[in-house]
Amino acid sequence: IPGESPVGGGAFPGTALPTTLVALDPGPLGANGLALRLRLGRLPIVARVENGRVLLDPRTLPVDRFAAVAEGLAGALVV
């Protein structure tokens, strides 16, 4: 989905870049539950929660990490 991501680690407060977000339906875990599982996984995945969905912003994710993130997502989604 279209979205925005903050610029820098606080170096440019209030500045955002347009990006494409990956929106996940958390199912029975709920958005906060899925976000927690992602953070606590073998490969921690940081996501944000908005409007009942878990949002991932792959803007700065190197292509060589896609498979690892997919594996982490699959593990977190197992109920």
mmCIF file of the N, C-alpha and C atoms, coordinates in Angstrom:
data_MODEL
# 
_entry.id   MODEL 
# 
loop_
_atom_site.group_PDB 
_atom_site.id 
_atom_site.type_symbol 
_atom_site.label_atom_id 
_atom_site.label_alt_id 
_atom_site.label_comp_id 
_atom_site.label_asym_id 
_atom_site.label_entity_id 
_atom_site.label_seq_id 
_atom_site.pdbx_PDB_ins_code 
_atom_site.Cartn_x 
_atom_site.Cartn_y 
_atom_site.Cartn_z 
_atom_site.occupancy 
_atom_site.B_iso_or_equiv 
_atom_site.pdbx_formal_charge 
_atom_site.auth_seq_id 
_atom_site.auth_comp_id 
_atom_site.auth_asym_id 
_atom_site.auth_atom_id 
_atom_site.pdbx_PDB_model_num 
ATOM 1   N N  . ILE A 1 1  ? 0.851  -1.173  0.000  1.00 0.00 ? 1  ILE A N  1 
ATOM 2   C CA . ILE A 1 1  ? 0.000  0.000   0.000  1.00 0.00 ? 1  ILE A CA 1 
ATOM 3   C C  . ILE A 1 1  ? 0.896  1.235   0.000  1.00 0.00 ? 1  ILE A C  1 
ATOM 4   N N  . PRO A 1 2  ? 0.422  2.355   -0.524 1.00 0.00 ? 2  PRO A N  1 
ATOM 5   C CA . PRO A 1 2  ? 1.206  3.587   -0.473 1.00 0.00 ? 2  PRO A CA 1 
ATOM 6   C C  . PRO A 1 2  ? 1.348  4.060   0.972  1.00 0.00 ? 2  PRO A C  1 
ATOM 7   N N  . GLY A 1 3  ? 2.495  4.614   1.303  1.00 0.00 ? 3  GLY A N  1 
ATOM 8   C CA . GLY A 1 3  ? 2.703  5.113   2.654  1.00 0.00 ? 3  GLY A CA 1 
ATOM 9   C C  . GLY A 1 3  ? 3.873  6.068   2.697  1.00 0.00 ? 3  GLY A C  1 
ATOM 10  N N  . GLU A 1 4  ? 4.295  6.367   3.917  1.00 0.00 ? 4  GLU A N  1 
ATOM 11  C CA . GLU A 1 4  ? 5.434  7.231   4.149  1.00 0.00 ? 4  GLU A CA 1 
ATOM 12  C C  . GLU A 1 4  ? 6.315  6.586   5.201  1.00 0.00 ? 4  GLU A C  1 
ATOM 13  N N  . SER A 1 5  ? 7.616  6.881   5.129  1.00 0.00 ? 5  SER A N  1 
ATOM 14  C CA . SER A 1 5  ? 8.514  6.421   6.179  1.00 0.00 ? 5  SER A CA 1 
ATOM 15  C C  . SER A 1 5  ? 9.383  7.586   6.622  1.00 0.00 ? 5  SER A C  1 
ATOM 16  N N  . PRO A 1 6  ? 9.617  7.648   7.939  1.00 0.00 ? 6  PRO A N  1 
ATOM 17  C CA . PRO A 1 6  ? 10.440 8.742   8.467  1.00 0.00 ? 6  PRO A CA 1 
ATOM 18  C C  . PRO A 1 6  ? 11.853 8.690   7.896  1.00 0.00 ? 6  PRO A C  1 
ATOM 19  N N  . VAL A 1 7  ? 12.458 9.850   7.786  1.00 0.00 ? 7  VAL A N  1 
ATOM 20  C CA . VAL A 1 7  ? 13.825 9.964   7.276  1.00 0.00 ? 7  VAL A CA 1 
ATOM 21  C C  . VAL A 1 7  ? 14.782 9.964   8.459  1.00 0.00 ? 7  VAL A C  1 
ATOM 22  N N  . GLY A 1 8  ? 15.833 9.162   8.383  1.00 0.00 ? 8  GLY A N  1 
ATOM 23  C CA . GLY A 1 8  ? 16.881 9.158   9.393  1.00 0.00 ? 8  GLY A CA 1 
ATOM 24  C C  . GLY A 1 8  ? 16.406 8.680   10.749 1.00 0.00 ? 8  GLY A C  1 
ATOM 25  N N  . GLY A 1 9  ? 17.308 8.598   11.670 1.00 0.00 ? 9  GLY A N  1 
ATOM 26  C CA . GLY A 1 9  ? 17.004 8.184   13.037 1.00 0.00 ? 9  GLY A CA 1 
ATOM 27  C C  . GLY A 1 9  ? 16.708 9.378   13.913 1.00 0.00 ? 9  GLY A C  1 
ATOM 28  N N  . GLY A 1 10 ? 15.878 10.253  13.469 1.00 0.00 ? 10 GLY A N  1 
ATOM 29  C CA . GLY A 1 10 ? 15.553 11.465  14.208 1.00 0.00 ? 10 GLY A CA 1 
ATOM 30  C C  . GLY A 1 10 ? 16.341 12.674  13.750 1.00 0.00 ? 10 GLY A C  1 
ATOM 31  N N  . ALA A 1 11 ? 17.168 12.482  12.728 1.00 0.00 ? 11 ALA A N  1 
ATOM 32  C CA . ALA A 1 11 ? 17.998 13.589  12.243 1.00 0.00 ? 11 ALA A CA 1 
ATOM 33  C C  . ALA A 1 11 ? 17.187 14.653  11.519 1.00 0.00 ? 11 ALA A C  1 
ATOM 34  N N  . PHE A 1 12 ? 16.053 14.262  10.944 1.00 0.00 ? 12 PHE A N  1 
ATOM 35  C CA . PHE A 1 12 ? 15.194 15.190  10.220 1.00 0.00 ? 12 PHE A CA 1 
ATOM 36  C C  . PHE A 1 12 ? 13.771 15.069  10.757 1.00 0.00 ? 12 PHE A C  1 
ATOM 37  N N  . PRO A 1 13 ? 13.501 15.575  11.954 1.00 0.00 ? 13 PRO A N  1 
ATOM 38  C CA . PRO A 1 13 ? 12.174 15.416  12.550 1.00 0.00 ? 13 PRO A CA 1 
ATOM 39  C C  . PRO A 1 13 ? 11.065 15.929  11.630 1.00 0.00 ? 13 PRO A C  1 
ATOM 40  N N  . GLY A 1 14 ? 10.027 15.142  11.518 1.00 0.00 ? 14 GLY A N  1 
ATOM 41  C CA . GLY A 1 14 ? 8.871  15.537  10.734 1.00 0.00 ? 14 GLY A CA 1 
ATOM 42  C C  . GLY A 1 14 ? 9.019  15.333  9.238  1.00 0.00 ? 14 GLY A C  1 
ATOM 43  N N  . THR A 1 15 ? 10.148 14.826  8.784  1.00 0.00 ? 15 THR A N  1 
ATOM 44  C CA . THR A 1 15 ? 10.370 14.608  7.362  1.00 0.00 ? 15 THR A CA 1 
ATOM 45  C C  . THR A 1 15 ? 10.096 13.150  7.022  1.00 0.00 ? 15 THR A C  1 
ATOM 46  N N  . ALA A 1 16 ? 9.406  12.917  5.909  1.00 0.00 ? 16 ALA A N  1 
ATOM 47  C CA . ALA A 1 16 ? 9.080  11.549  5.502  1.00 0.00 ? 16 ALA A CA 1 
ATOM 48  C C  . ALA A 1 16 ? 9.267  11.409  3.998  1.00 0.00 ? 16 ALA A C  1 
ATOM 49  N N  . LEU A 1 17 ? 9.545  10.183  3.593  1.00 0.00 ? 17 LEU A N  1 
ATOM 50  C CA . LEU A 1 17 ? 9.663  9.856   2.174  1.00 0.00 ? 17 LEU A CA 1 
ATOM 51  C C  . LEU A 1 17 ? 8.496  8.976   1.761  1.00 0.00 ? 17 LEU A C  1 
ATOM 52  N N  . PRO A 1 18 ? 7.993  9.133   0.541  1.00 0.00 ? 18 PRO A N  1 
ATOM 53  C CA . PRO A 1 18 ? 6.966  8.211   0.072  1.00 0.00 ? 18 PRO A CA 1 
ATOM 54  C C  . PRO A 1 18 ? 7.580  6.816   -0.079 1.00 0.00 ? 18 PRO A C  1 
ATOM 55  N N  . THR A 1 19 ? 6.802  5.805   0.228  1.00 0.00 ? 19 THR A N  1 
ATOM 56  C CA . THR A 1 19 ? 7.262  4.423   0.135  1.00 0.00 ? 19 THR A CA 1 
ATOM 57  C C  . THR A 1 19 ? 6.078  3.516   -0.158 1.00 0.00 ? 19 THR A C  1 
ATOM 58  N N  . THR A 1 20 ? 6.371  2.268   -0.382 1.00 0.00 ? 20 THR A N  1 
ATOM 59  C CA . THR A 1 20 ? 5.336  1.251   -0.513 1.00 0.00 ? 20 THR A CA 1 
ATOM 60  C C  . THR A 1 20 ? 5.449  0.335   0.686  1.00 0.00 ? 20 THR A C  1 
ATOM 61  N N  . LEU A 1 21 ? 4.368  0.215   1.443  1.00 0.00 ? 21 LEU A N  1 
ATOM 62  C CA . LEU A 1 21 ? 4.335  -0.607  2.648  1.00 0.00 ? 21 LEU A CA 1 
ATOM 63  C C  . LEU A 1 21 ? 3.709  -1.961  2.354  1.00 0.00 ? 21 LEU A C  1 
ATOM 64  N N  . VAL A 1 22 ? 4.127  -2.956  3.130  1.00 0.00 ? 22 VAL A N  1 
ATOM 65  C CA . VAL A 1 22 ? 3.496  -4.268  3.089  1.00 0.00 ? 22 VAL A CA 1 
ATOM 66  C C  . VAL A 1 22 ? 2.556  -4.323  4.280  1.00 0.00 ? 22 VAL A C  1 
ATOM 67  N N  . ALA A 1 23 ? 1.255  -4.485  4.025  1.00 0.00 ? 23 ALA A N  1 
ATOM 68  C CA . ALA A 1 23 ? 0.251  -4.518  5.091  1.00 0.00 ? 23 ALA A CA 1 
ATOM 69  C C  . ALA A 1 23 ? -0.165 -5.968  5.338  1.00 0.00 ? 23 ALA A C  1 
ATOM 70  N N  . LEU A 1 24 ? -0.071 -6.400  6.597  1.00 0.00 ? 24 LEU A N  1 
ATOM 71  C CA . LEU A 1 24 ? -0.419 -7.762  6.970  1.00 0.00 ? 24 LEU A CA 1 
ATOM 72  C C  . LEU A 1 24 ? -1.698 -7.781  7.791  1.00 0.00 ? 24 LEU A C  1 
ATOM 73  N N  . ASP A 1 25 ? -2.598 -8.678  7.435  1.00 0.00 ? 25 ASP A N  1 
ATOM 74  C CA . ASP A 1 25 ? -3.776 -8.922  8.258  1.00 0.00 ? 25 ASP A CA 1 
ATOM 75  C C  . ASP A 1 25 ? -3.321 -9.868  9.364  1.00 0.00 ? 25 ASP A C  1 
ATOM 76  N N  . PRO A 1 26 ? -3.384 -9.454  10.629 1.00 0.00 ? 26 PRO A N  1 
ATOM 77  C CA . PRO A 1 26 ? -2.822 -10.261 11.703 1.00 0.00 ? 26 PRO A CA 1 
ATOM 78  C C  . PRO A 1 26 ? -3.661 -11.470 12.096 1.00 0.00 ? 26 PRO A C  1 
ATOM 79  N N  . GLY A 1 27 ? -4.874 -11.568 11.575 1.00 0.00 ? 27 GLY A N  1 
ATOM 80  C CA . GLY A 1 27 ? -5.723 -12.709 11.920 1.00 0.00 ? 27 GLY A CA 1 
ATOM 81  C C  . GLY A 1 27 ? -6.013 -12.747 13.414 1.00 0.00 ? 27 GLY A C  1 
ATOM 82  N N  . PRO A 1 28 ? -6.127 -13.949 13.979 1.00 0.00 ? 28 PRO A N  1 
ATOM 83  C CA . PRO A 1 28 ? -6.522 -14.076 15.383 1.00 0.00 ? 28 PRO A CA 1 
ATOM 84  C C  . PRO A 1 28 ? -5.484 -13.565 16.382 1.00 0.00 ? 28 PRO A C  1 
ATOM 85  N N  . LEU A 1 29 ? -4.250 -13.379 15.960 1.00 0.00 ? 29 LEU A N  1 
ATOM 86  C CA . LEU A 1 29 ? -3.221 -12.852 16.872 1.00 0.00 ? 29 LEU A CA 1 
ATOM 87  C C  . LEU A 1 29 ? -3.463 -11.392 17.217 1.00 0.00 ? 29 LEU A C  1 
ATOM 88  N N  . GLY A 1 30 ? -4.128 -10.676 16.347 1.00 0.00 ? 30 GLY A N  1 
ATOM 89  C CA . GLY A 1 30 ? -4.273 -9.241  16.515 1.00 0.00 ? 30 GLY A CA 1 
ATOM 90  C C  . GLY A 1 30 ? -2.986 -8.541  16.099 1.00 0.00 ? 30 GLY A C  1 
ATOM 91  N N  . ALA A 1 31 ? -3.095 -7.277  15.773 1.00 0.00 ? 31 ALA A N  1 
ATOM 92  C CA . ALA A 1 31 ? -1.950 -6.530  15.256 1.00 0.00 ? 31 ALA A CA 1 
ATOM 93  C C  . ALA A 1 31 ? -0.814 -6.445  16.273 1.00 0.00 ? 31 ALA A C  1 
ATOM 94  N N  . ASN A 1 32 ? -1.133 -6.150  17.517 1.00 0.00 ? 32 ASN A N  1 
ATOM 95  C CA . ASN A 1 32 ? -0.079 -6.034  18.527 1.00 0.00 ? 32 ASN A CA 1 
ATOM 96  C C  . ASN A 1 32 ? 0.572  -7.386  18.804 1.00 0.00 ? 32 ASN A C  1 
ATOM 97  N N  . GLY A 1 33 ? -0.224 -8.457  18.801 1.00 0.00 ? 33 GLY A N  1 
ATOM 98  C CA . GLY A 1 33 ? 0.320  -9.795  19.025 1.00 0.00 ? 33 GLY A CA 1 
ATOM 99  C C  . GLY A 1 33 ? 1.270  -10.210 17.916 1.00 0.00 ? 33 GLY A C  1 
ATOM 100 N N  . LEU A 1 34 ? 0.900  -9.956  16.667 1.00 0.00 ? 34 LEU A N  1 
ATOM 101 C CA . LEU A 1 34 ? 1.766  -10.307 15.554 1.00 0.00 ? 34 LEU A CA 1 
ATOM 102 C C  . LEU A 1 34 ? 3.028  -9.454  15.566 1.00 0.00 ? 34 LEU A C  1 
ATOM 103 N N  . ALA A 1 35 ? 2.895  -8.164  15.835 1.00 0.00 ? 35 ALA A N  1 
ATOM 104 C CA . ALA A 1 35 ? 4.073  -7.290  15.888 1.00 0.00 ? 35 ALA A CA 1 
ATOM 105 C C  . ALA A 1 35 ? 5.037  -7.762  16.978 1.00 0.00 ? 35 ALA A C  1 
ATOM 106 N N  . LEU A 1 36 ? 4.508  -8.207  18.112 1.00 0.00 ? 36 LEU A N  1 
ATOM 107 C CA . LEU A 1 36 ? 5.346  -8.719  19.191 1.00 0.00 ? 36 LEU A CA 1 
ATOM 108 C C  . LEU A 1 36 ? 6.069  -9.994  18.755 1.00 0.00 ? 36 LEU A C  1 
ATOM 109 N N  . ARG A 1 37 ? 5.361  -10.912 18.136 1.00 0.00 ? 37 ARG A N  1 
ATOM 110 C CA . ARG A 1 37 ? 5.997  -12.135 17.642 1.00 0.00 ? 37 ARG A CA 1 
ATOM 111 C C  . ARG A 1 37 ? 7.107  -11.830 16.644 1.00 0.00 ? 37 ARG A C  1 
ATOM 112 N N  . LEU A 1 38 ? 6.865  -10.861 15.781 1.00 0.00 ? 38 LEU A N  1 
ATOM 113 C CA . LEU A 1 38 ? 7.894  -10.491 14.807 1.00 0.00 ? 38 LEU A CA 1 
ATOM 114 C C  . LEU A 1 38 ? 9.137  -9.947  15.505 1.00 0.00 ? 38 LEU A C  1 
ATOM 115 N N  . ARG A 1 39 ? 8.941  -9.107  16.507 1.00 0.00 ? 39 ARG A N  1 
ATOM 116 C CA . ARG A 1 39 ? 10.088 -8.527  17.222 1.00 0.00 ? 39 ARG A CA 1 
ATOM 117 C C  . ARG A 1 39 ? 10.870 -9.571  18.014 1.00 0.00 ? 39 ARG A C  1 
ATOM 118 N N  . LEU A 1 40 ? 10.163 -10.587 18.534 1.00 0.00 ? 40 LEU A N  1 
ATOM 119 C CA . LEU A 1 40 ? 10.805 -11.585 19.392 1.00 0.00 ? 40 LEU A CA 1 
ATOM 120 C C  . LEU A 1 40 ? 11.290 -12.811 18.630 1.00 0.00 ? 40 LEU A C  1 
ATOM 121 N N  . GLY A 1 41 ? 11.157 -12.825 17.332 1.00 0.00 ? 41 GLY A N  1 
ATOM 122 C CA . GLY A 1 41 ? 11.568 -13.971 16.525 1.00 0.00 ? 41 GLY A CA 1 
ATOM 123 C C  . GLY A 1 41 ? 13.074 -14.137 16.474 1.00 0.00 ? 41 GLY A C  1 
ATOM 124 N N  . ARG A 1 42 ? 13.508 -15.272 15.920 1.00 0.00 ? 42 ARG A N  1 
ATOM 125 C CA . ARG A 1 42 ? 14.944 -15.556 15.769 1.00 0.00 ? 42 ARG A CA 1 
ATOM 126 C C  . ARG A 1 42 ? 15.638 -14.418 15.026 1.00 0.00 ? 42 ARG A C  1 
ATOM 127 N N  . LEU A 1 43 ? 14.994 -13.925 13.973 1.00 0.00 ? 43 LEU A N  1 
ATOM 128 C CA . LEU A 1 43 ? 15.449 -12.725 13.266 1.00 0.00 ? 43 LEU A CA 1 
ATOM 129 C C  . LEU A 1 43 ? 14.436 -11.641 13.612 1.00 0.00 ? 43 LEU A C  1 
ATOM 130 N N  . PRO A 1 44 ? 14.756 -10.722 14.528 1.00 0.00 ? 44 PRO A N  1 
ATOM 131 C CA . PRO A 1 44 ? 13.784 -9.694  14.903 1.00 0.00 ? 44 PRO A CA 1 
ATOM 132 C C  . PRO A 1 44 ? 13.374 -8.848  13.697 1.00 0.00 ? 44 PRO A C  1 
ATOM 133 N N  . ILE A 1 45 ? 12.082 -8.681  13.531 1.00 0.00 ? 45 ILE A N  1 
ATOM 134 C CA . ILE A 1 45 ? 11.530 -7.867  12.448 1.00 0.00 ? 45 ILE A CA 1 
ATOM 135 C C  . ILE A 1 45 ? 10.739 -6.740  13.097 1.00 0.00 ? 45 ILE A C  1 
ATOM 136 N N  . VAL A 1 46 ? 11.135 -5.519  12.815 1.00 0.00 ? 46 VAL A N  1 
ATOM 137 C CA . VAL A 1 46 ? 10.468 -4.358  13.393 1.00 0.00 ? 46 VAL A CA 1 
ATOM 138 C C  . VAL A 1 46 ? 9.373  -3.908  12.439 1.00 0.00 ? 46 VAL A C  1 
ATOM 139 N N  . ALA A 1 47 ? 8.171  -3.830  12.963 1.00 0.00 ? 47 ALA A N  1 
ATOM 140 C CA . ALA A 1 47 ? 7.009  -3.414  12.170 1.00 0.00 ? 47 ALA A CA 1 
ATOM 141 C C  . ALA A 1 47 ? 6.259  -2.349  12.958 1.00 0.00 ? 47 ALA A C  1 
ATOM 142 N N  . ARG A 1 48 ? 5.345  -1.681  12.285 1.00 0.00 ? 48 ARG A N  1 
ATOM 143 C CA . ARG A 1 48 ? 4.486  -0.751  13.018 1.00 0.00 ? 48 ARG A CA 1 
ATOM 144 C C  . ARG A 1 48 ? 3.038  -1.197  12.870 1.00 0.00 ? 48 ARG A C  1 
ATOM 145 N N  . VAL A 1 49 ? 2.230  -0.759  13.817 1.00 0.00 ? 49 VAL A N  1 
ATOM 146 C CA . VAL A 1 49 ? 0.814  -1.127  13.850 1.00 0.00 ? 49 VAL A CA 1 
ATOM 147 C C  . VAL A 1 49 ? -0.006 0.124   13.579 1.00 0.00 ? 49 VAL A C  1 
ATOM 148 N N  . GLU A 1 50 ? -0.871 0.032   12.579 1.00 0.00 ? 50 GLU A N  1 
ATOM 149 C CA . GLU A 1 50 ? -1.794 1.127   12.271 1.00 0.00 ? 50 GLU A CA 1 
ATOM 150 C C  . GLU A 1 50 ? -3.108 0.539   11.786 1.00 0.00 ? 50 GLU A C  1 
ATOM 151 N N  . ASN A 1 51 ? -4.189 1.057   12.292 1.00 0.00 ? 51 ASN A N  1 
ATOM 152 C CA . ASN A 1 51 ? -5.531 0.681   11.854 1.00 0.00 ? 51 ASN A CA 1 
ATOM 153 C C  . ASN A 1 51 ? -5.748 -0.827  11.860 1.00 0.00 ? 51 ASN A C  1 
ATOM 154 N N  . GLY A 1 52 ? -5.243 -1.504  12.892 1.00 0.00 ? 52 GLY A N  1 
ATOM 155 C CA . GLY A 1 52 ? -5.470 -2.938  13.031 1.00 0.00 ? 52 GLY A CA 1 
ATOM 156 C C  . GLY A 1 52 ? -4.639 -3.817  12.108 1.00 0.00 ? 52 GLY A C  1 
ATOM 157 N N  . ARG A 1 53 ? -3.665 -3.228  11.438 1.00 0.00 ? 53 ARG A N  1 
ATOM 158 C CA . ARG A 1 53 ? -2.794 -4.003  10.549 1.00 0.00 ? 53 ARG A CA 1 
ATOM 159 C C  . ARG A 1 53 ? -1.351 -3.824  10.971 1.00 0.00 ? 53 ARG A C  1 
ATOM 160 N N  . VAL A 1 54 ? -0.542 -4.805  10.614 1.00 0.00 ? 54 VAL A N  1 
ATOM 161 C CA . VAL A 1 54 ? 0.898  -4.719  10.833 1.00 0.00 ? 54 VAL A CA 1 
ATOM 162 C C  . VAL A 1 54 ? 1.517  -4.239  9.521  1.00 0.00 ? 54 VAL A C  1 
ATOM 163 N N  . LEU A 1 55 ? 2.307  -3.189  9.600  1.00 0.00 ? 55 LEU A N  1 
ATOM 164 C CA . LEU A 1 55 ? 2.906  -2.598  8.401  1.00 0.00 ? 55 LEU A CA 1 
ATOM 165 C C  . LEU A 1 55 ? 4.416  -2.791  8.415  1.00 0.00 ? 55 LEU A C  1 
ATOM 166 N N  . LEU A 1 56 ? 4.938  -3.262  7.290  1.00 0.00 ? 56 LEU A N  1 
ATOM 167 C CA . LEU A 1 56 ? 6.373  -3.404  7.093  1.00 0.00 ? 56 LEU A CA 1 
ATOM 168 C C  . LEU A 1 56 ? 6.795  -2.429  6.007  1.00 0.00 ? 56 LEU A C  1 
ATOM 169 N N  . ASP A 1 57 ? 7.929  -1.785  6.228  1.00 0.00 ? 57 ASP A N  1 
ATOM 170 C CA . ASP A 1 57 ? 8.446  -0.840  5.246  1.00 0.00 ? 57 ASP A CA 1 
ATOM 171 C C  . ASP A 1 57 ? 9.769  -1.377  4.710  1.00 0.00 ? 57 ASP A C  1 
ATOM 172 N N  . PRO A 1 58 ? 9.752  -1.986  3.532  1.00 0.00 ? 58 PRO A N  1 
ATOM 173 C CA . PRO A 1 58 ? 10.976 -2.584  2.996  1.00 0.00 ? 58 PRO A CA 1 
ATOM 174 C C  . PRO A 1 58 ? 11.919 -1.589  2.315  1.00 0.00 ? 58 PRO A C  1 
ATOM 175 N N  . ARG A 1 59 ? 11.687 -0.301  2.469  1.00 0.00 ? 59 ARG A N  1 
ATOM 176 C CA . ARG A 1 59 ? 12.467 0.715   1.752  1.00 0.00 ? 59 ARG A CA 1 
ATOM 177 C C  . ARG A 1 59 ? 13.974 0.546   1.938  1.00 0.00 ? 59 ARG A C  1 
ATOM 178 N N  . THR A 1 60 ? 14.420 0.213   3.134  1.00 0.00 ? 60 THR A N  1 
ATOM 179 C CA . THR A 1 60 ? 15.857 0.102   3.375  1.00 0.00 ? 60 THR A CA 1 
ATOM 180 C C  . THR A 1 60 ? 16.322 -1.346  3.539  1.00 0.00 ? 60 THR A C  1 
ATOM 181 N N  . LEU A 1 61 ? 15.471 -2.287  3.203  1.00 0.00 ? 61 LEU A N  1 
ATOM 182 C CA . LEU A 1 61 ? 15.817 -3.712  3.347  1.00 0.00 ? 61 LEU A CA 1 
ATOM 183 C C  . LEU A 1 61 ? 16.613 -4.185  2.133  1.00 0.00 ? 61 LEU A C  1 
ATOM 184 N N  . PRO A 1 62 ? 17.839 -4.663  2.353  1.00 0.00 ? 62 PRO A N  1 
ATOM 185 C CA . PRO A 1 62 ? 18.627 -5.168  1.224  1.00 0.00 ? 62 PRO A CA 1 
ATOM 186 C C  . PRO A 1 62 ? 17.975 -6.414  0.614  1.00 0.00 ? 62 PRO A C  1 
ATOM 187 N N  . VAL A 1 63 ? 18.057 -6.549  -0.673 1.00 0.00 ? 63 VAL A N  1 
ATOM 188 C CA . VAL A 1 63 ? 17.432 -7.671  -1.381 1.00 0.00 ? 63 VAL A CA 1 
ATOM 189 C C  . VAL A 1 63 ? 17.918 -9.008  -0.826 1.00 0.00 ? 63 VAL A C  1 
ATOM 190 N N  . ASP A 1 64 ? 19.155 -9.090  -0.410 1.00 0.00 ? 64 ASP A N  1 
ATOM 191 C CA . ASP A 1 64 ? 19.670 -10.367 0.089  1.00 0.00 ? 64 ASP A CA 1 
ATOM 192 C C  . ASP A 1 64 ? 19.074 -10.767 1.438  1.00 0.00 ? 64 ASP A C  1 
ATOM 193 N N  . ARG A 1 65 ? 18.269 -9.918  2.058  1.00 0.00 ? 65 ARG A N  1 
ATOM 194 C CA . ARG A 1 65 ? 17.598 -10.242 3.333  1.00 0.00 ? 65 ARG A CA 1 
ATOM 195 C C  . ARG A 1 65 ? 16.132 -10.632 3.143  1.00 0.00 ? 65 ARG A C  1 
ATOM 196 N N  . PHE A 1 66 ? 15.607 -10.533 1.919  1.00 0.00 ? 66 PHE A N  1 
ATOM 197 C CA . PHE A 1 66 ? 14.198 -10.842 1.670  1.00 0.00 ? 66 PHE A CA 1 
ATOM 198 C C  . PHE A 1 66 ? 13.831 -12.248 2.137  1.00 0.00 ? 66 PHE A C  1 
ATOM 199 N N  . ALA A 1 67 ? 14.651 -13.243 1.818  1.00 0.00 ? 67 ALA A N  1 
ATOM 200 C CA . ALA A 1 67 ? 14.331 -14.629 2.184  1.00 0.00 ? 67 ALA A CA 1 
ATOM 201 C C  . ALA A 1 67 ? 14.289 -14.796 3.705  1.00 0.00 ? 67 ALA A C  1 
ATOM 202 N N  . ALA A 1 68 ? 15.217 -14.181 4.408  1.00 0.00 ? 68 ALA A N  1 
ATOM 203 C CA . ALA A 1 68 ? 15.240 -14.282 5.872  1.00 0.00 ? 68 ALA A CA 1 
ATOM 204 C C  . ALA A 1 68 ? 13.999 -13.636 6.478  1.00 0.00 ? 68 ALA A C  1 
ATOM 205 N N  . VAL A 1 69 ? 13.590 -12.496 5.941  1.00 0.00 ? 69 VAL A N  1 
ATOM 206 C CA . VAL A 1 69 ? 12.382 -11.835 6.447  1.00 0.00 ? 69 VAL A CA 1 
ATOM 207 C C  . VAL A 1 69 ? 11.149 -12.680 6.151  1.00 0.00 ? 69 VAL A C  1 
ATOM 208 N N  . ALA A 1 70 ? 11.087 -13.274 4.976  1.00 0.00 ? 70 ALA A N  1 
ATOM 209 C CA . ALA A 1 70 ? 9.961  -14.151 4.640  1.00 0.00 ? 70 ALA A CA 1 
ATOM 210 C C  . ALA A 1 70 ? 9.896  -15.327 5.598  1.00 0.00 ? 70 ALA A C  1 
ATOM 211 N N  . GLU A 1 71 ? 11.052 -15.891 5.955  1.00 0.00 ? 71 GLU A N  1 
ATOM 212 C CA . GLU A 1 71 ? 11.093 -17.002 6.912  1.00 0.00 ? 71 GLU A CA 1 
ATOM 213 C C  . GLU A 1 71 ? 10.602 -16.530 8.293  1.00 0.00 ? 71 GLU A C  1 
ATOM 214 N N  . GLY A 1 72 ? 11.030 -15.362 8.710  1.00 0.00 ? 72 GLY A N  1 
ATOM 215 C CA . GLY A 1 72 ? 10.583 -14.815 9.992  1.00 0.00 ? 72 GLY A CA 1 
ATOM 216 C C  . GLY A 1 72 ? 9.089  -14.549 10.009 1.00 0.00 ? 72 GLY A C  1 
ATOM 217 N N  . LEU A 1 73 ? 8.566  -14.044 8.914  1.00 0.00 ? 73 LEU A N  1 
ATOM 218 C CA . LEU A 1 73 ? 7.114  -13.817 8.816  1.00 0.00 ? 73 LEU A CA 1 
ATOM 219 C C  . LEU A 1 73 ? 6.351  -15.122 8.898  1.00 0.00 ? 73 LEU A C  1 
ATOM 220 N N  . ALA A 1 74 ? 6.813  -16.129 8.167  1.00 0.00 ? 74 ALA A N  1 
ATOM 221 C CA . ALA A 1 74 ? 6.132  -17.432 8.185  1.00 0.00 ? 74 ALA A CA 1 
ATOM 222 C C  . ALA A 1 74 ? 6.107  -17.994 9.595  1.00 0.00 ? 74 ALA A C  1 
ATOM 223 N N  . GLY A 1 75 ? 7.209  -17.892 10.323 1.00 0.00 ? 75 GLY A N  1 
ATOM 224 C CA . GLY A 1 75 ? 7.255  -18.397 11.693 1.00 0.00 ? 75 GLY A CA 1 
ATOM 225 C C  . GLY A 1 75 ? 6.320  -17.644 12.620 1.00 0.00 ? 75 GLY A C  1 
ATOM 226 N N  . ALA A 1 76 ? 6.226  -16.338 12.455 1.00 0.00 ? 76 ALA A N  1 
ATOM 227 C CA . ALA A 1 76 ? 5.379  -15.527 13.327 1.00 0.00 ? 76 ALA A CA 1 
ATOM 228 C C  . ALA A 1 76 ? 3.892  -15.746 13.066 1.00 0.00 ? 76 ALA A C  1 
ATOM 229 N N  . LEU A 1 77 ? 3.558  -16.128 11.835 1.00 0.00 ? 77 LEU A N  1 
ATOM 230 C CA . LEU A 1 77 ? 2.145  -16.300 11.485 1.00 0.00 ? 77 LEU A CA 1 
ATOM 231 C C  . LEU A 1 77 ? 1.570  -17.659 11.869 1.00 0.00 ? 77 LEU A C  1 
ATOM 232 N N  . VAL A 1 78 ? 2.409  -18.575 12.318 1.00 0.00 ? 78 VAL A N  1 
ATOM 233 C CA . VAL A 1 78 ? 1.925  -19.901 12.735 1.00 0.00 ? 78 VAL A CA 1 
ATOM 234 C C  . VAL A 1 78 ? 1.176  -19.733 14.038 1.00 0.00 ? 78 VAL A C  1 
ATOM 235 N N  . VAL A 1 79 ? -0.078 -20.162 14.051 1.00 0.00 ? 79 VAL A N  1 
ATOM 236 C CA . VAL A 1 79 ? -0.921 -20.015 15.246 1.00 0.00 ? 79 VAL A CA 1 
ATOM 237 C C  . VAL A 1 79 ? -0.985 -21.326 15.983 1.00 0.00 ? 79 VAL A C  1 
# 
